[in-house]
């Protein structure tokens, strides 16, 4: 094992620069490259006799390095988010407003007839054409278009009334 240790240390000393460059090109980060190279060499140390017996030990280690990189990115738990990828500004969306909007949407959809609701859902949530909606509803394309137009009119009217009520409530003049 002492001879294997010396051979391994000599290989690492002679090739660590080239292997680090490969790891850096794979990861795009010096820190991640160091970690990838270290993990790969640690795994290969246990079977160094096999690596040293290969026709080209450097190619063997380079392939192991690439395979380790690919395997690492297959596992979702190892994916790190770089701080440079994070947004610098806070999210301006109001989560309470999103809940209120969703509740309003359910109320507005509930105000539609079953056929209008089906037509609106198929159009705006499933992006179906008039002909496809008509096939589902068993009617003509013009009828499907009419159901969508009338359903959206009902929803706009209900939405306007709700927004006015909300505005009045905010002003305190209700």
N, C-alpha and C positions, 0 to 999 in steps of 0.2 A: 504493500500500500504506500510505502514511503516513496518508491519510484513513481507510482501513479500520481502522488501528490506533487512531486517535482515536475513531472510532465504536464500536469494540469496547470500548475503555477506558471510554467514557462509559456504554455499556450495562451493563457489569459494575458500575461505580460506582453507577449508579442502581438496579440490580435485585439486587445480591448479597445483600442482607438477605432479600428475599422468596425468592430461590432457595435460600439456606441453610436457611430455615425448612422449605421443601419437602423438601430433602435430609435434614434432621434428622428430620422426620416419617417419611420412608422408612426411614432407617437406625436411628433411636433412639439415636444416639451422635453427639456433636459432632465427634469425631475422624473418624469414618467419613463424616459429612456433609461435612466440609471436603474430604476426599479425593475423594468422589464428585463434588462440585461442581467441584473443580479439574480432575479428569480429564475431565469433560464439557465444561467450557469450553475446555480445551486441544484436545480433538478438534474442537470446533466452530470454533475460531479459524481453522483451515485453510480452512474453507468459509464464512467469515463473510459474504461477499457474498450467498450463498444465504439465510442466516439473516436478514440485514438486509432482504432483499427479500420475506420472508414477510409475510403479512397481519398477523400478530401475533408478532413476534420473541420476546417473553417466553413465549408459549405454546409456540413451537417449542423453546426451550431447556428449558422445563419438561418437555415430552414427551421430549426427548433425555435429560434427567436421570432420568426414570422408566424409560425403556428401558434406560439404563445400569445402573440398580439391578437391574432384573429379570434382565438378561443376566449380571450379576455373580453372582447367586445361582443361576444355572443351572449354573455351573461349580463342581464340588465342590472343586477345589483352592483356591478363593478363600474358602471358608467358614471364618471364624475362630471360635474358641470363646472367649467372654468368660470372664475369670477368675471372674466372679460366677456363671457357670453350672457351674463345677467344684465337686465335692464337697469339703468341708473336711476330712472324716475319711478316713483311709486305708481301703482295701478290706480287710476282715477275712477274706476268703476265702483259703484256703490252696491255692495252685495244685497242690501235691503231693497234697493230699487229693482234689482234683478228678480228678487222673490215677488215683489209687488207686480212687476210686469208679467211674470209667469202666471200669477194668480189671475190677473186681468185677462190674459189670453185664454185661460180655461173658462172664465166667466163668459167671455165673448163667444167662444166656440160653443158653449152650452146654450147660448141664445139662438143658435141656428137650428133650422130643421135638420133632420138626419141626412137628407140628401144634400143640402147645402154644406153641412159640416163635412160630409164625405168628400164632396167635390173640392172644397177648400183644402182639406188635409192632403188629398192626393196631389193637388197642384203645388202647394207651397211647402209641404214637408217631404213629398216624394218626387216632386218635379216631373209629374206625368203630363203628357200632352192632352189636349181636349179629346182627341180620338181615344186615347187610352182610358181616360176618365169615363167617357161615354160607354166604352165596352164594359167597364166595371159596373156602372150604374144601369146598364141596359137601356140606354137612351141615345139620342142623336148627339153629335158633337156640339151643335148649336145649343141644345138644351143644357149640356154640361157647362158650356161657356156662360150661359144665362144664370145657372145655379151659382157659379163662382162669383160673377159680378154682383148678383143680389146678396149673396152671403157676405161679401166684402163690404157692401154698402151698410148692411146691418151691423157689422163689426166696427166700421168707422163711426157710425152714429153712436153706438154704445161706448166706444172709446172716447169720443169727444165729450159725452156727458160725464163720464168718469173723470176725465182730466179737469173739466170745469169744477166738479165737486172737490177734487183734490186741491185745486188752486184756491177755491173759496175757503177750504179748511185751513190752508197755510196762512191766508190773509187774516184769519180770525173773524171773517165777516159772515160766517155761515148762519 
